[in-house]
Amino acid sequence: MGRKIAVITDVHGNSSALRAVIHDIESELDVEHIYCLGDMDLIHA
């Protein structure tokens, strides 16, 4: 079977949602790589 990857995008400063998603990725999905496609405006997080 191929590698498992996760793709995240459009976070728009929602750091609490980002933390929850990363936690799920790390703990449940056995993902090898996380790719971000953009829109990571975390300046005000």
Backbone as a printed PyTorch tensor [residue, N CA C, xyz], in Angstrom:
tensor([[[ 0.8530, -1.1810,  0.0000],
         [ 0.0000,  0.0000,  0.0000],
         [ 0.8960,  1.2410,  0.0000]],

        [[ 0.4170,  2.3450, -0.5280],
         [ 1.1860,  3.5810, -0.6310],
         [ 1.3140,  4.3090,  0.6870]],

        [[ 2.0700,  5.3920,  0.6270],
         [ 2.2640,  6.2330,  1.8080],
         [ 0.9820,  6.9670,  2.1570]],

        [[ 0.8080,  7.2140,  3.4330],
         [-0.3180,  8.0270,  3.8860],
         [ 0.1680,  9.4500,  4.0690]],

        [[-0.5690, 10.3940,  3.4920],
         [-0.2540, 11.8110,  3.6460],
         [-1.4970, 12.5360,  4.1270]],

        [[-1.2790, 13.7100,  4.7070],
         [-2.3780, 14.5920,  5.0870],
         [-2.1520, 15.9270,  4.3930]],

        [[-3.2300, 16.5330,  3.9560],
         [-3.1760, 17.8370,  3.3030],
         [-4.0670, 18.7840,  4.0840]],

        [[-3.4700, 19.9200,  4.5090],
         [-4.2580, 20.9380,  5.2000],
         [-4.1720, 22.2320,  4.4090]],

        [[-5.2180, 23.0320,  4.5190],
         [-5.2580, 24.3100,  3.8250],
         [-6.3210, 25.2050,  4.4580]],

        [[-6.2800, 26.4640,  4.1540],
         [-7.2930, 27.4310,  4.5840],
         [-7.4830, 27.4960,  6.0930]],

        [[-6.3870, 27.5730,  6.8180],
         [-6.4630, 27.6580,  8.2750],
         [-6.9650, 29.0360,  8.7010]],

        [[-6.5270, 30.0740,  8.0550],
         [-6.9800, 31.4490,  8.2780],
         [-6.9330, 31.8790,  9.7440]],

        [[-5.8580, 31.5070, 10.4390],
         [-5.6590, 31.9760, 11.8060],
         [-6.4050, 31.2000, 12.8690]],

        [[-7.0840, 30.1270, 12.5210],
         [-7.8200, 29.3410, 13.5040],
         [-6.8710, 28.3200, 14.1280]],

        [[-6.0470, 28.8010, 15.0510],
         [-5.0060, 27.9490, 15.6180],
         [-5.5650, 26.7980, 16.4520]],

        [[-6.6840, 26.9990, 17.1160],
         [-7.2480, 25.8970, 17.9120],
         [-7.7290, 24.7620, 17.0080]],

        [[-8.3210, 25.0880, 15.8770],
         [-8.7410, 24.0470, 14.9320],
         [-7.5280, 23.3600, 14.3170]],

        [[-6.4920, 24.1320, 14.0070],
         [-5.2750, 23.5540, 13.4540],
         [-4.6400, 22.5690, 14.4360]],

        [[-4.5700, 22.9530, 15.7060],
         [-4.0150, 22.0430, 16.7180],
         [-4.8340, 20.7550, 16.8050]],

        [[-6.1500, 20.8680, 16.7400],
         [-7.0090, 19.6810, 16.8060],
         [-6.7880, 18.7630, 15.6060]],

        [[-6.6740, 19.3410, 14.4360],
         [-6.4520, 18.5500, 13.2240],
         [-5.0880, 17.8630, 13.2800]],

        [[-4.0620, 18.5950, 13.6760],
         [-2.7310, 17.9940, 13.7620],
         [-2.7080, 16.8900, 14.8140]],

        [[-3.3950, 17.0950, 15.9140],
         [-3.4810, 16.0460, 16.9370],
         [-4.1210, 14.7910, 16.3540]],

        [[-5.2190, 14.9440, 15.6390],
         [-5.8830, 13.7910, 15.0210],
         [-4.9680, 13.0990, 14.0160]],

        [[-4.2900, 13.8920, 13.2120],
         [-3.3790, 13.3170, 12.2150],
         [-2.2860, 12.5060, 12.9040]],

        [[-1.6880, 13.0600, 13.9320],
         [-0.5760, 12.3950, 14.6110],
         [-1.0210, 11.1820, 15.4210]],

        [[-2.2000, 11.2040, 15.9750],
         [-2.6010, 10.1390, 16.8970],
         [-3.4370,  9.0330, 16.2610]],

        [[-4.1190,  9.3010, 15.1700],
         [-5.0710,  8.3190, 14.6640],
         [-4.8180,  7.8240, 13.2480]],

        [[-4.1410,  8.5850, 12.4420],
         [-4.1330,  8.2680, 11.0180],
         [-2.8310,  7.6680, 10.4940]],

        [[-1.8060,  7.5580, 11.3110],
         [-0.5320,  6.9770, 10.8800],
         [-0.0090,  7.6340,  9.5990]],

        [[-0.0490,  8.9660,  9.5930],
         [ 0.3550,  9.7530,  8.4280],
         [ 1.8680,  9.9570,  8.4390]],

        [[ 2.4990,  9.7840,  7.2820],
         [ 3.9430,  9.9630,  7.1650],
         [ 4.3380, 11.4160,  6.9340]],

        [[ 3.5370, 12.1680,  6.1910],
         [ 3.8660, 13.5520,  5.8520],
         [ 2.6030, 14.4040,  5.9060]],

        [[ 2.7810, 15.6670,  6.3360],
         [ 1.7010, 16.6540,  6.3160],
         [ 2.1120, 17.7520,  5.3510]],

        [[ 1.2420, 18.0410,  4.3940],
         [ 1.5000, 19.0990,  3.4170],
         [ 0.4980, 20.2230,  3.6350]],

        [[ 0.9990, 21.4480,  3.5760],
         [ 0.1390, 22.6170,  3.6950],
         [ 0.0700, 23.2990,  2.3350]],

        [[-1.1260, 23.5410,  1.8610],
         [-1.3290, 24.1620,  0.5580],
         [-1.4930, 25.6710,  0.6390]],

        [[-1.4300, 26.2350,  1.8320],
         [-1.4560, 27.6830,  1.9420],
         [-2.5140, 28.2170,  2.8740]],

        [[-2.6340, 29.5380,  2.8820],
         [-3.5790, 30.2790,  3.7330],
         [-3.3790, 29.9540,  5.2180]],

        [[-2.1590, 30.1980,  5.6920],
         [-1.8030, 29.8970,  7.0750],
         [-1.6130, 31.1850,  7.8810]],

        [[-2.4590, 32.1510,  7.7340],
         [-2.3310, 33.4330,  8.4290],
         [-2.5280, 33.2340,  9.9240]],

        [[-1.4310, 33.0020, 10.6520],
         [-1.4910, 32.7610, 12.0890],
         [-0.9430, 33.9330, 12.8910]],

        [[-0.8500, 35.0900, 12.2920],
         [-0.2750, 36.2630, 12.9590],
         [-1.0410, 36.6130, 14.2380]],

        [[-2.3430, 36.4920, 14.2160],
         [-3.1650, 36.8920, 15.3490],
         [-3.5790, 35.7080, 16.2140]],

        [[-2.9620, 34.5660, 16.0020],
         [-3.3450, 33.3510, 16.7590],
         [-2.7520, 33.3660, 18.1450]]])
